[in-house]
């Protein structure tokens, strides 16, 4: 019953985003041999009221893509870190979610939810001149790019499934089921990390999208659905106002390394780490002033 309820919450969550008020903060991050320090928070959602969520770094670490509420719908925003500026990249009648820069740097992909309920993964150009469906006939909730031709997607089935799409050969095949929403490419590998719900508790696994080889990494932090990887292979998860780390095969349990309490922030959910490990973005409950 526990797993069925959690799967139901995951399946319906994408339709309830507009009801959740969240902000996104960008922090500097310093990774040492045994310590990780974060400081200098910046509200990159800039006090926008409503849902600001699902951040991902550009491939060169120069900016952050995220979903933001505007005119009672969600569009995609690019925050430029060097200039501290924000640019809206979409302006359709649909809601867009889960933006990620594609390996082809001129484009990004995002989930597009039409008013009629149709939900597909789309390709957009940064110059706003081109947009097209990437994967037909697949209700994608979240996704990650393995390489230029392969996408790994969380698909809204019952239970949710993990599906690989090969754009070159135009084929799709499932490789797992009963998974959480967090799908992250493991740095310096051709593997994806997922949170499996198959055994009654949330467990982190690596999975090879080519041959479906699946290996246990660690138990997930209790009460947390989202994770990120540092470039050196340390897992990061958050809960309430605290951040935790775990080095698989080294640490026996999750270790608290930072608290957002001194910044007046709490309600940590999603998070992402820059490709160079010098920045982290964290989604928190909207600050009420």
C-alpha positions as CSV (number, residue, x, y, z in Angstrom):
1,X,0.0,0.0,0.0
2,X,2.9,2.4,0.8
3,X,4.4,2.0,-2.6
4,X,1.0,2.3,-4.4
5,X,0.3,5.5,-2.6
6,X,3.8,7.0,-3.4
7,X,3.4,6.0,-7.0
8,X,0.0,7.7,-7.1
9,X,1.5,10.9,-5.6
10,X,4.3,10.9,-8.2
11,X,1.8,10.3,-11.1
12,X,-0.4,13.2,-10.1
13,X,2.4,15.6,-8.9
14,X,3.1,17.1,-12.3
15,X,-0.4,18.4,-12.6
16,X,-0.3,20.1,-9.2
17,X,2.9,22.1,-9.6
18,X,1.0,25.4,-10.0
19,X,-0.4,24.9,-6.5
20,X,3.0,24.8,-4.9
21,X,4.9,28.1,-4.2
22,X,8.7,27.5,-4.3
23,X,11.8,29.6,-4.9
24,X,15.3,28.7,-6.3
25,X,18.5,29.8,-4.6
26,X,21.9,29.6,-6.2
27,X,24.8,29.0,-3.8
28,X,28.6,29.0,-4.1
29,X,29.9,25.6,-3.2
30,X,33.4,24.6,-2.1
31,X,34.2,20.9,-2.0
32,X,37.1,19.7,0.1
33,X,38.5,16.3,1.0
34,X,36.0,15.8,3.9
35,X,34.0,19.1,3.9
36,X,31.5,20.7,1.6
37,X,30.7,24.4,2.3
38,X,27.9,26.5,0.7
39,X,27.5,30.2,1.0
40,X,26.4,33.4,-0.8
41,X,22.8,32.5,-1.6
42,X,21.1,34.3,-4.5
43,X,17.3,34.1,-5.2
44,X,17.4,33.5,-8.9
45,X,13.6,33.4,-9.0
46,X,13.9,37.0,-7.9
47,X,10.9,37.0,-5.6
48,X,8.6,35.7,-8.3
49,X,5.3,34.5,-6.7
50,X,4.2,30.9,-7.3
51,X,6.0,27.9,-8.7
52,X,9.7,28.3,-9.5
53,X,11.3,24.8,-9.8
54,X,13.1,22.1,-11.7
55,X,16.5,23.8,-12.1
56,X,19.3,22.4,-14.3
57,X,22.7,23.9,-15.1
58,X,23.8,24.7,-18.6
59,X,26.5,22.3,-19.9
60,X,29.2,24.9,-19.4
61,X,27.9,26.0,-16.0
62,X,27.3,29.6,-17.1
63,X,23.5,29.6,-16.4
64,X,20.5,27.8,-14.9
65,X,17.4,26.7,-16.7
66,X,14.2,26.4,-14.7
67,X,10.4,26.4,-14.7
68,X,8.7,29.6,-13.6
69,X,5.1,30.8,-13.2
70,X,4.0,33.7,-15.4
71,X,0.5,34.8,-16.2
72,X,-1.0,31.8,-14.5
73,X,1.1,29.2,-16.4
74,X,4.6,27.9,-16.4
75,X,7.3,28.9,-18.9
76,X,11.0,28.3,-19.1
77,X,13.6,30.8,-17.8
78,X,17.4,31.1,-18.3
79,X,19.3,32.7,-15.5
80,X,22.7,34.0,-16.5
81,X,25.1,33.6,-13.6
82,X,27.8,36.1,-14.7
83,X,25.3,38.9,-15.5
84,X,22.7,38.1,-12.9
85,X,20.0,38.4,-15.6
86,X,16.9,36.4,-16.4
87,X,15.4,35.7,-19.8
88,X,12.1,34.0,-20.7
89,X,12.7,31.3,-23.3
90,X,9.1,30.1,-23.9
91,X,5.8,31.9,-24.4
92,X,3.3,29.3,-25.6
93,X,-0.2,28.6,-24.5
94,X,1.0,25.3,-22.9
95,X,2.8,24.8,-19.7
96,X,6.5,23.8,-19.9
97,X,8.4,21.8,-17.3
98,X,11.8,20.1,-16.6
99,X,14.1,22.1,-18.9
100,X,17.5,20.6,-19.7
101,X,20.1,21.8,-22.2
102,X,20.7,19.2,-24.9
103,X,24.2,18.0,-25.9
104,X,23.7,20.1,-29.0
105,X,24.2,23.4,-27.2
106,X,21.8,25.4,-29.4
107,X,18.8,23.6,-28.0
108,X,17.1,22.6,-24.8
109,X,14.4,20.0,-24.1
110,X,11.4,20.4,-21.9
111,X,8.1,18.6,-21.1
112,X,5.2,20.4,-22.6
113,X,1.7,20.0,-21.1
114,X,-1.1,21.2,-23.4
115,X,-4.4,22.5,-22.2
116,X,-6.1,19.3,-23.5
117,X,-3.8,17.2,-21.3
118,X,-1.5,16.0,-24.0
119,X,2.0,15.8,-22.5
120,X,5.2,15.2,-24.6
121,X,8.9,16.0,-24.6
122,X,9.8,18.9,-26.9
123,X,12.9,20.4,-28.4
124,X,13.4,24.2,-28.3
125,X,16.1,26.5,-29.6
126,X,17.6,29.2,-27.4
127,X,16.9,31.8,-30.1
128,X,13.2,30.9,-29.9
129,X,13.0,30.2,-33.7
130,X,12.5,26.5,-33.6
131,X,10.4,24.0,-31.5
132,X,9.3,20.5,-32.3
133,X,8.3,17.3,-30.6
134,X,11.2,15.1,-29.6
135,X,9.4,11.9,-28.6
136,X,5.9,11.1,-29.9
137,X,3.4,8.9,-28.1
138,X,5.3,8.9,-24.7
139,X,4.0,10.8,-21.7
140,X,7.3,12.0,-20.3
141,X,7.4,13.4,-16.8
142,X,11.1,13.9,-16.3
143,X,14.2,13.0,-18.4
144,X,18.0,13.0,-18.7
145,X,20.3,13.0,-21.7
146,X,22.7,10.1,-21.9
147,X,24.4,11.4,-25.1
148,X,23.4,13.2,-28.3
149,X,21.1,10.4,-29.5
150,X,19.7,8.8,-26.3
151,X,17.2,10.1,-23.7
152,X,16.2,8.3,-20.5
153,X,12.7,9.2,-19.4
154,X,10.4,8.8,-16.4
155,X,7.2,7.9,-18.1
156,X,3.8,8.4,-16.5
157,X,2.5,4.9,-16.4
158,X,1.0,2.9,-13.5
159,X,3.6,2.2,-12.0
160,X,6.0,4.8,-13.5
161,X,8.5,3.3,-15.8
162,X,12.0,4.2,-17.0
163,X,12.2,4.3,-20.8
164,X,15.2,4.7,-23.1
165,X,14.6,6.5,-26.5
166,X,17.2,6.2,-29.2
167,X,16.6,9.1,-31.5
168,X,19.0,7.9,-34.2
169,X,17.3,4.5,-34.7
170,X,13.8,5.8,-33.6
171,X,13.2,3.1,-31.0
172,X,12.0,3.1,-27.4
173,X,12.4,0.4,-24.8
174,X,11.6,0.1,-21.0
175,X,14.4,-0.8,-18.7
176,X,12.8,-0.4,-15.2
177,X,9.6,0.4,-13.3
178,X,8.5,1.6,-9.9
179,X,10.9,4.5,-9.9
180,X,11.0,7.9,-8.4
181,X,11.2,11.2,-10.3
182,X,14.9,11.7,-9.9
183,X,16.9,10.7,-13.0
184,X,20.4,11.9,-13.1
185,X,23.4,11.1,-15.2
186,X,26.3,9.9,-13.0
187,X,29.4,12.1,-13.7
188,X,32.2,10.7,-15.8
189,X,30.1,7.6,-16.6
190,X,27.6,6.4,-19.2
191,X,25.2,5.4,-16.3
192,X,22.1,6.9,-14.9
193,X,21.1,7.0,-11.2
194,X,17.5,6.4,-10.2
195,X,15.6,6.0,-7.0
196,X,13.9,2.6,-7.0
197,X,10.7,2.0,-5.1
198,X,10.6,-1.7,-6.0
199,X,11.4,-3.1,-2.5
200,X,9.3,-1.0,-0.3
201,X,12.0,1.6,0.6
202,X,13.6,4.2,-1.5
203,X,16.9,2.9,-2.8
204,X,19.4,4.5,-5.1
205,X,20.7,2.4,-8.1
206,X,22.9,3.0,-11.1
207,X,21.5,1.6,-14.3
208,X,23.1,1.2,-17.7
209,X,20.6,2.4,-20.4
210,X,22.2,0.2,-23.0
211,X,21.9,-3.2,-21.4
212,X,19.7,-2.5,-18.3
213,X,22.4,-3.6,-15.9
214,X,21.3,-2.3,-12.5
215,X,23.4,-2.0,-9.3
216,X,22.5,-0.9,-5.8
217,X,24.4,2.2,-4.6
218,X,22.8,3.2,-1.3
219,X,19.5,3.7,0.6
220,X,18.0,7.1,-0.2
221,X,17.7,9.8,2.5
222,X,14.4,9.1,4.2
223,X,11.8,11.5,3.2
224,X,13.7,12.9,0.2
225,X,12.9,12.3,-3.5
226,X,15.7,14.2,-5.3
227,X,19.4,13.8,-5.5
228,X,22.4,15.4,-7.2
229,X,26.1,14.3,-7.8
230,X,29.2,16.2,-7.2
231,X,31.9,15.8,-10.0
232,X,33.9,13.5,-7.7
233,X,31.0,11.1,-7.2
234,X,29.5,12.2,-3.9
235,X,25.7,12.0,-3.5
236,X,23.8,15.0,-2.2
237,X,20.3,15.0,-0.9
238,X,18.2,17.5,1.1
239,X,15.4,17.5,3.7
240,X,13.7,20.3,5.4
241,X,16.5,22.9,5.9
242,X,19.5,20.5,5.9
243,X,21.8,19.1,3.2
244,X,23.4,15.6,3.5
245,X,26.2,13.8,1.6
246,X,27.1,10.2,1.1
247,X,30.1,8.7,-0.5
248,X,29.1,5.2,-1.7
249,X,31.4,2.5,-0.4
250,X,32.9,5.0,2.1
251,X,30.2,6.5,4.3
252,X,27.9,4.1,6.2
253,X,25.1,6.6,6.5
254,X,24.1,10.1,5.3
255,X,26.1,12.9,6.8
256,X,24.7,16.4,7.4
257,X,27.1,19.0,6.0
258,X,25.0,22.2,5.7
259,X,21.9,23.9,7.1
260,X,19.9,26.6,5.4
261,X,18.4,27.7,8.7
262,X,20.8,30.7,9.0
263,X,19.5,31.9,5.6
264,X,15.9,31.6,6.6
265,X,15.2,28.9,4.1
266,X,13.5,25.5,4.5
267,X,11.5,22.9,2.6
268,X,14.4,21.6,0.4
269,X,13.2,19.5,-2.6
270,X,15.0,19.6,-5.9
271,X,18.7,20.5,-6.3
272,X,21.3,20.5,-9.0
273,X,25.1,20.9,-9.0
274,X,27.1,22.7,-11.7
275,X,29.4,20.6,-14.0
276,X,32.5,22.0,-12.2
277,X,31.1,21.5,-8.7
278,X,31.5,25.2,-7.7
279,X,27.7,26.0,-7.6
280,X,24.6,24.4,-6.4
281,X,20.9,25.4,-6.9
282,X,18.3,24.4,-4.3
283,X,14.6,24.6,-4.5
284,X,12.9,25.6,-1.2
285,X,9.6,26.8,0.1
286,X,8.7,30.3,-1.0
287,X,9.8,32.8,1.6
288,X,6.8,34.7,2.9
289,X,7.6,38.3,3.9
